[in-house]
Amino acid sequence: MKERNQYMQRAIDLSIDNVKNGGGPFGAVIVKDGEIIAEGVNRVTANLDPTAHAEVSAIRAACQRVGDFKLKGCTIYTSCEPCPMCLSAIYWAGIDMIYYGNTKKDADSIGFGDDFIYKELALPLDERAIPMRSLLRHEAQQAFREWEKKEDKVEY
């Protein structure tokens, strides 16, 4: 339990330092076998990158460190409950456990709300705020057919 608190405190410290350095109030660390293998902070505005959230940045660094796109056996400690994008990245990475500090309600109270995304995902495609239409589906399926035939593919 003491170690968990230390890892969470590190994520919180990163979030506080990041605010002082021009970033958003979010930090994350990824731990494997009792060692922090990666850290990340929110650099969305600093890097002009809407995907540069703390969790995504930490996942990218951790994957490079372990040499794999899967992070089995890892735990992420994040200063705030992950947004839908970060939560998806955590699932895609196969991280085993998530610990978070602030809640999404806390984030919403300071202008970092993402409830609209959850609501959008529940809507039929033709009712979403950003229109989505399928185009050239048959042509696009060629890549899927090639993938199905590929004998040396790496499943994920």
Accessible surface in RSA format (square Angstrom, percent):
REM  Atomic radii and reference values for relative SASA: ProtOr
REM  Chains: A
REM  Algorithm: Lee & Richards
REM  Probe-radius: 1.40
REM  Slices: 20
REM RES _ NUM      All-atoms   Total-Side   Main-Chain    Non-polar    All polar
REM                ABS   REL    ABS   REL    ABS   REL    ABS   REL    ABS   REL
RES MET A   1   163.05  84.4 125.38  83.0  37.67  89.7 101.18  86.0  61.88  82.0
RES LYS A   2   156.12  76.2 147.55  90.5   8.56  20.4  94.76  85.3  61.35  65.4
RES GLU A   3   100.63  57.8 100.03  75.7   0.60   1.4  29.49  57.0  71.14  58.1
RES ARG A   4    96.51  40.5  95.56  48.7   0.95   2.3  19.86  27.1  76.65  46.5
RES ASN A   5    90.44  62.4  84.74  81.9   5.70  13.7  25.65  61.7  64.79  62.6
RES GLN A   6    98.41  55.0  89.03  65.1   9.38  22.3  37.59  80.0  60.82  46.1
RES TYR A   7    23.93  11.2  23.83  13.6   0.10   0.2  20.89  15.7   3.04   3.7
RES MET A   8    28.92  15.0  28.92  19.1   0.00   0.0  28.92  24.6   0.00   0.0
RES GLN A   9    88.87  49.7  88.06  64.4   0.81   1.9  38.64  82.2  50.24  38.1
RES ARG A  10    86.15  36.2  84.04  42.8   2.11   5.0  26.16  35.8  59.99  36.4
RES ALA A  11     0.00   0.0   0.00   0.0   0.00   0.0   0.00   0.0   0.00   0.0
RES ILE A  12    55.17  31.4  55.17  41.1   0.00   0.0  55.17  39.7   0.00   0.0
RES ASP A  13    54.22  38.0  52.87  52.6   1.35   3.2  12.95  30.5  41.27  41.2
RES LEU A  14    19.84  11.0  19.37  13.9   0.46   1.2  19.39  13.6   0.44   1.2
RES SER A  15     9.45   8.0   9.15  12.2   0.30   0.7   0.87   1.9   8.58  12.0
RES ILE A  16    85.95  48.9  82.64  61.6   3.31   8.0  85.57  61.6   0.37   1.0
RES ASP A  17    65.54  45.9  65.14  64.8   0.40   1.0  17.30  40.7  48.25  48.1
RES ASN A  18     6.55   4.5   3.38   3.3   3.16   7.6   3.02   7.3   3.52   3.4
RES VAL A  19    79.19  52.1  66.15  59.9  13.04  31.4  66.15  57.5  13.04  35.4
RES LYS A  20   158.28  77.2 120.30  73.8  37.98  90.4  85.44  76.9  72.84  77.6
RES ASN A  21   101.47  70.0  81.99  79.2  19.48  46.9  25.45  61.2  76.03  73.5
RES GLY A  22    52.70  65.0   0.00   N/A  52.70  65.0  38.17 104.8  14.53  32.5
RES GLY A  23    12.51  15.4   0.00   N/A  12.51  15.4   1.46   4.0  11.05  24.7
RES GLY A  24    11.62  14.3   0.00   N/A  11.62  14.3  10.63  29.2   0.99   2.2
RES PRO A  25    39.83  29.0  34.71  31.6   5.12  18.6  34.71  28.7   5.12  31.8
RES PHE A  26    27.43  13.7  27.43  17.0   0.00   0.0  27.43  16.6   0.00   0.0
RES GLY A  27     0.00   0.0   0.00   N/A   0.00   0.0   0.00   0.0   0.00   0.0
RES ALA A  28     0.00   0.0   0.00   0.0   0.00   0.0   0.00   0.0   0.00   0.0
RES VAL A  29     0.00   0.0   0.00   0.0   0.00   0.0   0.00   0.0   0.00   0.0
RES ILE A  30     0.00   0.0   0.00   0.0   0.00   0.0   0.00   0.0   0.00   0.0
RES VAL A  31    10.30   6.8   8.87   8.0   1.43   3.5   8.87   7.7   1.43   3.9
RES LYS A  32    66.68  32.5  63.91  39.2   2.77   6.6  30.45  27.4  36.23  38.6
RES ASP A  33   133.61  93.6  91.31  90.9  42.29 100.0  43.14 101.5  90.46  90.2
RES GLY A  34    49.40  60.9   0.00   N/A  49.40  60.9  20.07  55.1  29.34  65.7
RES GLU A  35    88.56  50.8  84.19  63.7   4.38  10.4  35.75  69.1  52.81  43.1
RES ILE A  36    53.89  30.7  39.05  29.1  14.84  35.8  39.05  28.1  14.84  40.3
RES ILE A  37    17.05   9.7   9.20   6.9   7.85  18.9  10.38   7.5   6.68  18.1
RES ALA A  38     8.54   7.8   0.10   0.2   8.43  19.2   8.41  11.8   0.12   0.3
RES GLU A  39    67.07  38.5  48.28  36.5  18.79  44.7  19.85  38.4  47.22  38.6
RES GLY A  40     6.86   8.5   0.00   N/A   6.86   8.5   6.86  18.8   0.00   0.0
RES VAL A  41    34.82  22.9  33.27  30.1   1.55   3.7  33.27  28.9   1.55   4.2
RES ASN A  42    12.23   8.4  12.23  11.8   0.00   0.0   0.00   0.0  12.23  11.8
RES ARG A  43    62.25  26.1  62.19  31.7   0.06   0.2  19.53  26.7  42.72  25.9
RES VAL A  44    38.87  25.6  38.02  34.4   0.85   2.1  38.02  33.0   0.85   2.3
RES THR A  45   101.32  72.1  88.92  90.1  12.40  29.5  78.65 105.6  22.66  34.3
RES ALA A  46    48.22  44.3   9.21  14.2  39.01  88.7  20.78  29.3  27.44  72.7
RES ASN A  47    91.11  62.8  65.58  63.4  25.53  61.5  18.43  44.4  72.68  70.2
RES LEU A  48   159.76  89.0 130.11  93.1  29.65  74.5 136.86  96.1  22.91  61.6
RES ASP A  49    41.64  29.2  39.60  39.4   2.04   4.8  11.88  28.0  29.76  29.7
RES PRO A  50   100.28  73.1  94.03  85.7   6.25  22.7  94.64  78.1   5.64  35.1
RES THR A  51    50.49  35.9  50.49  51.2   0.00   0.0  46.18  62.0   4.31   6.5
RES ALA A  52     4.27   3.9   4.27   6.6   0.00   0.0   4.27   6.0   0.00   0.0
RES HIS A  53    44.36  24.2  44.36  30.8   0.00   0.0  24.77  25.5  19.59  22.8
RES ALA A  54     0.12   0.1   0.00   0.0   0.12   0.3   0.00   0.0   0.12   0.3
RES GLU A  55     8.75   5.0   8.75   6.6   0.00   0.0   0.05   0.1   8.70   7.1
RES VAL A  56    13.78   9.1  13.71  12.4   0.07   0.2  13.78  12.0   0.00   0.0
RES SER A  57    30.04  25.4  23.78  31.7   6.26  14.4  17.88  38.1  12.16  17.0
RES ALA A  58     0.00   0.0   0.00   0.0   0.00   0.0   0.00   0.0   0.00   0.0
RES ILE A  59    15.77   9.0  15.77  11.8   0.00   0.0  15.77  11.4   0.00   0.0
RES ARG A  60   120.89  50.8 115.05  58.6   5.84  13.9  61.41  83.9  59.48  36.0
RES ALA A  61    44.00  40.5  32.45  50.1  11.55  26.3  40.03  56.4   3.98  10.5
RES ALA A  62     0.00   0.0   0.00   0.0   0.00   0.0   0.00   0.0   0.00   0.0
RES CYS A  63    18.89  14.3  17.72  19.8   1.18   2.8  10.97  27.8   7.93   8.5
RES GLN A  64   151.55  84.7 129.57  94.7  21.99  52.3  45.05  95.9 106.51  80.8
RES ARG A  65   134.65  56.5  97.91  49.9  36.74  87.5  44.26  60.5  90.39  54.8
RES VAL A  66    55.26  36.4  22.40  20.3  32.86  79.2  29.84  25.9  25.43  69.0
RES GLY A  67    67.75  83.6   0.00   N/A  67.75  83.6  34.78  95.4  32.97  73.8
RES ASP A  68    69.69  48.8  58.47  58.2  11.22  26.5  21.25  50.0  48.44  48.3
RES PHE A  69    92.80  46.4  84.59  52.4   8.20  21.3  85.61  51.9   7.19  20.6
RES LYS A  70    57.39  28.0  52.08  32.0   5.31  12.6  35.24  31.7  22.15  23.6
RES LEU A  71     1.65   0.9   0.16   0.1   1.49   3.7   1.65   1.2   0.00   0.0
RES LYS A  72   132.62  64.7 128.13  78.6   4.49  10.7  85.93  77.3  46.69  49.7
RES GLY A  73    43.12  53.2   0.00   N/A  43.12  53.2  26.68  73.2  16.44  36.8
RES CYS A  74     0.40   0.3   0.34   0.4   0.06   0.2   0.06   0.2   0.34   0.4
RES THR A  75    26.33  18.7  26.32  26.7   0.00   0.0   3.51   4.7  22.82  34.5
RES ILE A  76     0.00   0.0   0.00   0.0   0.00   0.0   0.00   0.0   0.00   0.0
RES TYR A  77     9.02   4.2   9.02   5.1   0.00   0.0   0.71   0.5   8.31  10.2
RES THR A  78     0.46   0.3   0.46   0.5   0.00   0.0   0.00   0.0   0.46   0.7
RES SER A  79     2.79   2.4   1.86   2.5   0.93   2.1   1.84   3.9   0.95   1.3
RES CYS A  80     4.26   3.2   4.18   4.7   0.08   0.2   1.77   4.5   2.48   2.7
RES GLU A  81    47.77  27.4  40.59  30.7   7.18  17.1   7.16  13.9  40.60  33.2
RES PRO A  82     7.27   5.3   4.61   4.2   2.66   9.7   4.88   4.0   2.39  14.9
RES CYS A  83    21.16  16.0  17.84  19.9   3.32   7.8  14.69  37.2   6.47   7.0
RES PRO A  84    12.36   9.0   8.62   7.9   3.74  13.6  11.25   9.3   1.11   6.9
RES MET A  85    66.06  34.2  56.04  37.1  10.02  23.9  46.29  39.4  19.77  26.2
RES CYS A  86     0.69   0.5   0.69   0.8   0.00   0.0   0.00   0.0   0.69   0.7
RES LEU A  87    55.83  31.1  55.83  39.9   0.00   0.0  55.83  39.2   0.00   0.0
RES SER A  88    56.78  48.0  51.50  68.7   5.28  12.2  24.98  53.2  31.79  44.5
RES ALA A  89    23.93  22.0  17.59  27.1   6.34  14.4  22.05  31.1   1.88   5.0
RES ILE A  90     3.16   1.8   3.16   2.4   0.00   0.0   3.16   2.3   0.00   0.0
RES TYR A  91   161.62  75.5 144.87  82.4  16.75  43.6 100.85  75.8  60.77  74.9
RES TRP A  92   168.42  67.6 161.15  78.0   7.27  17.1 137.98  73.6  30.44  49.4
RES ALA A  93     4.90   4.5   2.29   3.5   2.61   5.9   4.62   6.5   0.28   0.7
RES GLY A  94     8.87  10.9   0.00   N/A   8.87  10.9   8.46  23.2   0.41   0.9
RES ILE A  95    19.56  11.1   0.00   0.0  19.56  47.2   0.00   0.0  19.56  53.1
RES ASP A  96    88.12  61.7  52.74  52.5  35.38  83.7  28.94  68.1  59.18  59.0
RES MET A  97    88.83  46.0  84.92  56.2   3.91   9.3  59.80  50.8  29.03  38.5
RES ILE A  98    46.76  26.6  33.15  24.7  13.61  32.8  33.15  23.9  13.61  36.9
RES TYR A  99    65.46  30.6  63.11  35.9   2.34   6.1  47.46  35.7  18.00  22.2
RES TYR A 100   102.56  47.9  80.46  45.8  22.10  57.5  41.59  31.3  60.97  75.2
RES GLY A 101    36.03  44.4   0.00   N/A  36.03  44.4  19.15  52.5  16.88  37.8
RES ASN A 102    74.46  51.3  70.93  68.5   3.52   8.5   5.52  13.3  68.93  66.6
RES THR A 103    52.79  37.5  52.79  53.5   0.00   0.0  49.81  66.9   2.98   4.5
RES LYS A 104    82.44  40.2  79.47  48.8   2.97   7.1  49.68  44.7  32.76  34.9
RES LYS A 105   168.98  82.4 163.88 100.6   5.10  12.1 110.78  99.7  58.20  62.0
RES ASP A 106    65.57  45.9  60.33  60.0   5.24  12.4  15.98  37.6  49.59  49.5
RES ALA A 107     9.87   9.1   6.44   9.9   3.43   7.8   9.87  13.9   0.00   0.0
RES ASP A 108    85.41  59.8  74.79  74.4  10.62  25.1   9.99  23.5  75.42  75.2
RES SER A 109    91.00  76.9  49.37  65.9  41.63  95.9  48.14 102.5  42.86  60.0
RES ILE A 110   111.21  63.3  83.27  62.0  27.94  67.4  92.66  66.7  18.55  50.3
RES GLY A 111    68.72  84.7   0.00   N/A  68.72  84.7  35.60  97.7  33.12  74.2
RES PHE A 112    88.97  44.5  76.11  47.1  12.86  33.5  81.77  49.6   7.20  20.6
RES GLY A 113    30.29  37.4   0.00   N/A  30.29  37.4   9.32  25.6  20.97  47.0
RES ASP A 114    21.06  14.8  19.31  19.2   1.75   4.1   8.49  20.0  12.57  12.5
RES ASP A 115    69.02  48.3  67.23  66.9   1.79   4.2  32.29  76.0  36.73  36.6
RES PHE A 116   129.51  64.8 123.55  76.5   5.95  15.5 125.90  76.3   3.60  10.3
RES ILE A 117    60.35  34.3  60.08  44.8   0.27   0.7  60.35  43.5   0.00   0.0
RES TYR A 118    69.00  32.2  61.07  34.7   7.92  20.6  54.58  41.0  14.41  17.8
RES LYS A 119   133.44  65.1 127.16  78.0   6.28  14.9  81.59  73.4  51.85  55.2
RES GLU A 120    42.73  24.5  42.72  32.3   0.01   0.0  21.02  40.7  21.71  17.7
RES LEU A 121   106.28  59.2  89.00  63.7  17.27  43.4  89.19  62.6  17.08  46.0
RES ALA A 122    88.98  81.8  49.91  77.0  39.08  88.9  60.93  85.8  28.05  74.3
RES LEU A 123    63.89  35.6  59.30  42.4   4.59  11.5  59.66  41.9   4.23  11.4
RES PRO A 124    73.94  53.9  60.70  55.3  13.24  48.1  73.28  60.5   0.66   4.1
RES LEU A 125    92.16  51.3  86.95  62.2   5.22  13.1  86.95  61.1   5.22  14.0
RES ASP A 126   109.56  76.7  81.67  81.3  27.90  66.0  31.45  74.0  78.12  77.9
RES GLU A 127   108.66  62.4  83.98  63.5  24.68  58.8  34.33  66.4  74.33  60.7
RES ARG A 128    55.23  23.2  41.16  21.0  14.06  33.5   7.94  10.8  47.29  28.7
RES ALA A 129    84.24  77.5  47.57  73.4  36.67  83.4  60.31  84.9  23.93  63.4
RES ILE A 130   137.18  78.1 135.75 101.1   1.43   3.4 136.32  98.2   0.86   2.3
RES PRO A 131    96.67  70.5  78.65  71.7  18.02  65.5  81.13  67.0  15.55  96.6
RES MET A 132    91.79  47.5  81.37  53.9  10.42  24.8  75.53  64.2  16.26  21.5
RES ARG A 133   171.56  72.0 137.12  69.9  34.44  82.0  79.00 108.0  92.57  56.1
RES SER A 134    94.74  80.1  53.51  71.4  41.23  95.0  53.66 114.3  41.08  57.6
RES LEU A 135   152.40  84.9 128.45  91.9  23.95  60.2 131.52  92.4  20.88  56.2
RES LEU A 136   114.47  63.8 102.85  73.6  11.63  29.2 107.49  75.5   6.99  18.8
RES ARG A 137   162.84  68.4 155.53  79.3   7.31  17.4  49.15  67.2 113.69  68.9
RES HIS A 138   127.67  69.8 123.08  85.6   4.58  11.7  82.92  85.5  44.74  52.1
RES GLU A 139   101.84  58.5  87.14  65.9  14.70  35.0  53.88 104.2  47.96  39.2
RES ALA A 140    63.14  58.1  46.19  71.3  16.95  38.5  58.95  83.0   4.19  11.1
RES GLN A 141    54.13  30.3  53.51  39.1   0.62   1.5  13.16  28.0  40.97  31.1
RES GLN A 142    79.71  44.6  79.71  58.3   0.00   0.0  43.83  93.3  35.87  27.2
RES ALA A 143    65.82  60.5  54.09  83.5  11.74  26.7  59.71  84.1   6.11  16.2
RES PHE A 144   148.32  74.2 147.22  91.2   1.10   2.9 147.88  89.7   0.44   1.3
RES ARG A 145    87.89  36.9  86.99  44.3   0.90   2.1  59.10  80.8  28.79  17.4
RES GLU A 146    85.13  48.9  81.00  61.3   4.13   9.8  36.93  71.4  48.20  39.4
RES TRP A 147    99.33  39.9  96.53  46.7   2.80   6.6  81.96  43.7  17.37  28.2
RES GLU A 148   131.60  75.6 110.26  83.4  21.34  50.8  38.41  74.3  93.18  76.1
RES LYS A 149   139.63  68.1 117.38  72.0  22.25  53.0  83.16  74.8  56.48  60.2
RES LYS A 150    94.82  46.3  81.70  50.1  13.12  31.2  52.82  47.5  42.00  44.7
RES GLU A 151   176.20 101.2 136.56 103.3  39.64  94.4  55.77 107.9 120.44  98.3
RES ASP A 152   109.35  76.6  85.33  84.9  24.03  56.8  48.11 113.2  61.25  61.1
RES LYS A 153    54.82  26.7  35.02  21.5  19.79  47.1  19.84  17.9  34.98  37.3
RES VAL A 154    98.51  64.8  90.98  82.4   7.53  18.1  94.74  82.3   3.78  10.2
RES GLU A 155   119.61  68.7 102.95  77.9  16.66  39.7  57.77 111.7  61.84  50.5
RES TYR A 156   165.98  77.5 116.89  66.5  49.09 127.7  93.58  70.3  72.40  89.2
END  Absolute sums over single chains surface
CHAIN  1 A    10455.4       8649.1       1806.4       6211.1       4244.4
END  Absolute sums over all chains
TOTAL         10455.4       8649.1       1806.4       6211.1       4244.4
